[in-house]
């Protein structure tokens, strides 16, 4: 009768329907030396659970934080200082300048650089439009290949039907 009860408890355990009391009965049964041969493969499982309950964590947990926090605090202070200097420095040197504040030579160099960058931008824009055209042609070519594959597939199927 006890073996029949253990079989029922094992089935309930596998279906996750056992109570804590029933699991304690299973652990006690598998701790004993009189385990039925057809239930031997459950023995290591329940012995592991028994041993795991008895394990203790013995390592000391440090209560003081490491010195890294002080280092990170100083990094954040330095970052704030750099941001403040970046915001305040331009104002110390007379604020933002206009194009009229520069010499004639510097103004000409600025305008030449501006023209060169505009020309470069136009060339890049033309290049992107030609690439878009190539992409469209590539897509159309791929569609044509798919249709050609359908024709060859149809041809192969027709050949198979006509030969048989």
Secondary structure, 3 states (H helix, E strand, C coil): CHHHHHHHHHHHHHCCCCCHHHHHHHHHHHHCCCCCHHHHHHHHHHHHHHHHHHCCCCCCCCCCCCCHHHHHHHHHHHHHHHHHHHHHHHHHCCCCCCHHHCCHHHHHHHHHHHHHHHHHHHHHHHHHHHHHHHHHHHHHHHHHHHHHHHHHHHHHHHHHHHHC
